[in-house]
Amino acid sequence: MKMFVAVLTALALPSMALAGAPEPRRAIDIDRFMGRWYEIVRTPNDGQKNCHAASQVWSQRPDGTFDIAQTCRKGSPNGPVRKVDTRARILDPKTNAKFEASFFGGLLKRKYWVIDRSDDYDWMIASTSDGDFVALLAREPGMPHGDVSALIRRMRALGFTANKLEVVAGASRP
């Protein structure tokens, strides 16, 4: 729990040079969006130091909101699991690409944009609405190094500061 409070605090600190996140490039098909996403690249933050195998599982609820189970392993990819459950709702039903997530029973709320995604929903670039925290997530726990490099260039083209990004341990492979 302590780790996720630190993550949420870190998300509130400015670390990118944007005045806000760029607008989402593509609409989201919610049914295709559901499921597990693995963190590949992220903005470094104190709450995720020494955090490995970070992922989130999105599940749609009957009321139209979403459960997001976020997990991380501390110390190593086989370390103890840290988990936080989040609830999200769509803010822009036209694109389905803007969400508000509620943490700790609604005590903390944060807005996130899905800035870009692949045609086949194999990867997405997501950011806090203020552009301070950006991440590349994928359906598999790792991506070929060339793909990671190309998507970091894409993140830079979208306006994010690439030298502020870190590849999650074990997420890039030859």
C-alpha positions as CSV (number, residue, x, y, z in Angstrom):
1,M,0.0,0.0,0.0
2,K,2.8,2.4,0.9
3,M,4.4,1.9,-2.6
4,F,1.2,2.9,-4.4
5,V,0.7,6.0,-2.2
6,A,4.2,7.0,-3.3
7,V,3.4,6.2,-6.9
8,L,0.3,8.4,-6.7
9,T,2.3,11.2,-5.1
10,A,5.0,10.9,-7.8
11,L,2.3,11.1,-10.5
12,A,1.4,14.5,-9.1
13,L,4.9,15.9,-9.5
14,P,5.9,17.6,-12.8
15,S,8.5,15.6,-14.7
16,M,7.7,16.4,-18.4
17,A,7.9,19.6,-20.4
18,L,4.3,19.6,-21.6
19,A,1.5,22.1,-20.7
20,G,-0.8,19.1,-20.8
21,A,-1.0,15.8,-22.5
22,P,-1.6,15.8,-26.3
23,E,-5.1,14.9,-27.3
24,P,-5.7,11.2,-28.0
25,R,-5.0,10.2,-31.6
26,R,-7.5,7.4,-31.9
27,A,-10.7,6.2,-30.4
28,I,-10.8,3.1,-28.2
29,D,-13.0,0.1,-28.7
30,I,-13.6,-0.7,-25.1
31,D,-14.1,-4.5,-25.6
32,R,-10.7,-4.7,-27.3
33,F,-9.1,-2.5,-24.6
34,M,-10.1,-4.7,-21.7
35,G,-7.6,-7.2,-20.3
36,R,-4.0,-7.2,-19.2
37,W,-1.4,-4.5,-20.0
38,Y,2.3,-4.7,-19.1
39,E,4.3,-1.6,-18.4
40,I,7.3,-1.4,-20.9
41,V,8.5,2.3,-20.5
42,R,7.5,4.8,-17.9
43,T,8.4,8.2,-16.4
44,P,10.6,7.4,-13.5
45,N,9.0,8.1,-10.1
46,D,9.9,7.3,-6.5
47,G,6.9,5.1,-6.0
48,Q,8.1,2.7,-8.7
49,K,11.8,2.5,-7.8
50,N,12.8,-1.1,-7.8
51,C,9.4,-2.1,-9.2
52,H,9.4,-4.9,-11.6
53,A,6.8,-6.8,-13.7
54,A,4.3,-3.9,-13.4
55,S,1.0,-4.6,-15.0
56,Q,-2.7,-3.7,-14.9
57,V,-5.8,-5.7,-15.7
58,W,-8.9,-3.7,-16.9
59,S,-12.4,-5.3,-16.4
60,Q,-15.6,-3.6,-17.4
61,R,-18.4,-3.5,-14.8
62,P,-22.1,-3.6,-15.5
63,D,-22.6,0.0,-14.6
64,G,-20.1,1.1,-17.3
65,T,-17.2,1.8,-15.0
66,F,-14.0,-0.3,-14.9
67,D,-12.0,-2.1,-12.3
68,I,-8.2,-1.8,-12.8
69,A,-6.1,-4.2,-10.8
70,Q,-2.5,-2.8,-10.7
71,T,0.3,-5.0,-9.6
72,C,4.0,-4.7,-9.2
73,R,6.8,-7.0,-7.8
74,K,9.2,-5.3,-5.4
75,G,12.9,-6.0,-5.6
76,S,12.9,-8.4,-8.6
77,P,10.5,-9.9,-11.2
78,N,9.9,-12.7,-8.7
79,G,9.6,-10.4,-5.6
80,P,6.6,-10.0,-3.4
81,V,3.4,-8.7,-5.2
82,R,2.1,-5.2,-4.4
83,K,-1.4,-4.6,-5.6
84,V,-3.8,-1.7,-5.7
85,D,-7.4,-1.8,-7.0
86,T,-8.7,1.2,-8.9
87,R,-12.0,2.2,-10.4
88,A,-12.2,4.2,-13.6
89,R,-14.8,5.9,-15.7
90,I,-14.9,7.2,-19.2
91,L,-14.7,11.0,-19.5
92,D,-15.1,11.3,-23.3
93,P,-17.7,8.8,-24.7
94,K,-16.9,10.0,-28.2
95,T,-13.4,8.5,-28.2
96,N,-13.4,6.4,-25.0
97,A,-9.8,7.5,-24.7
98,K,-10.0,9.7,-21.6
99,F,-10.5,8.2,-18.1
100,E,-10.7,9.3,-14.6
101,A,-9.3,6.8,-12.1
102,S,-10.3,6.8,-8.4
103,F,-7.8,5.4,-5.9
104,F,-8.4,4.4,-2.3
105,G,-12.2,4.4,-2.4
106,G,-12.4,7.7,-4.3
107,L,-10.0,9.7,-2.0
108,L,-7.7,10.4,-4.8
109,K,-8.7,10.9,-8.5
110,R,-6.5,11.3,-11.5
111,K,-7.2,11.8,-15.2
112,Y,-5.5,9.7,-17.9
113,W,-5.5,9.8,-21.6
114,V,-4.8,7.0,-24.0
115,I,-2.7,9.1,-26.4
116,D,-2.1,6.5,-29.1
117,R,-2.4,2.7,-29.7
118,S,-1.6,0.1,-32.3
119,D,-4.3,-1.0,-34.7
120,D,-4.3,-4.5,-33.1
121,Y,-4.3,-3.2,-29.5
122,D,-0.8,-4.7,-28.9
123,W,0.5,-1.5,-27.4
124,M,-0.7,1.9,-26.1
125,I,0.9,5.2,-25.0
126,A,-0.9,6.6,-22.0
127,S,-0.4,9.7,-20.0
128,T,-1.8,11.7,-17.1
129,S,-4.0,14.5,-18.5
130,D,-1.3,17.1,-17.5
131,G,1.4,15.2,-19.4
132,D,3.6,14.8,-16.3
133,F,3.6,11.0,-16.4
134,V,3.7,8.9,-19.6
135,A,4.0,5.2,-20.1
136,L,4.1,2.6,-22.9
137,L,2.1,-0.5,-22.2
138,A,1.8,-3.7,-24.2
139,R,-0.1,-6.9,-24.2
140,E,3.0,-9.0,-23.7
141,P,5.5,-8.5,-20.8
142,G,8.3,-7.6,-23.2
143,M,8.9,-6.0,-26.6
144,P,11.8,-6.3,-29.1
145,H,14.3,-3.5,-28.5
146,G,13.7,-2.1,-31.9
147,D,10.0,-1.7,-31.3
148,V,10.7,-0.1,-27.9
149,S,13.1,2.4,-29.5
150,A,10.6,3.2,-32.3
151,L,7.8,3.8,-29.8
152,I,10.1,6.0,-27.6
153,R,10.7,8.1,-30.8
154,R,6.9,8.2,-31.3
155,M,6.5,9.4,-27.7
156,R,9.1,12.2,-28.4
157,A,7.2,13.2,-31.6
158,L,4.0,13.5,-29.5
159,G,5.9,16.0,-27.3
160,F,7.1,13.9,-24.4
161,T,10.7,14.3,-23.2
162,A,12.2,10.9,-24.0
163,N,15.3,11.4,-21.8
164,K,12.8,11.4,-18.8
165,L,11.7,7.8,-19.7
166,E,13.0,4.5,-18.4
167,V,12.6,1.1,-19.8
168,V,11.1,-1.2,-17.2
169,A,13.6,-3.9,-16.2
170,G,13.2,-6.9,-18.5
171,A,10.7,-5.2,-20.8
172,S,13.0,-4.8,-23.8
173,R,14.5,-7.8,-25.5
174,P,16.7,-8.3,-28.6
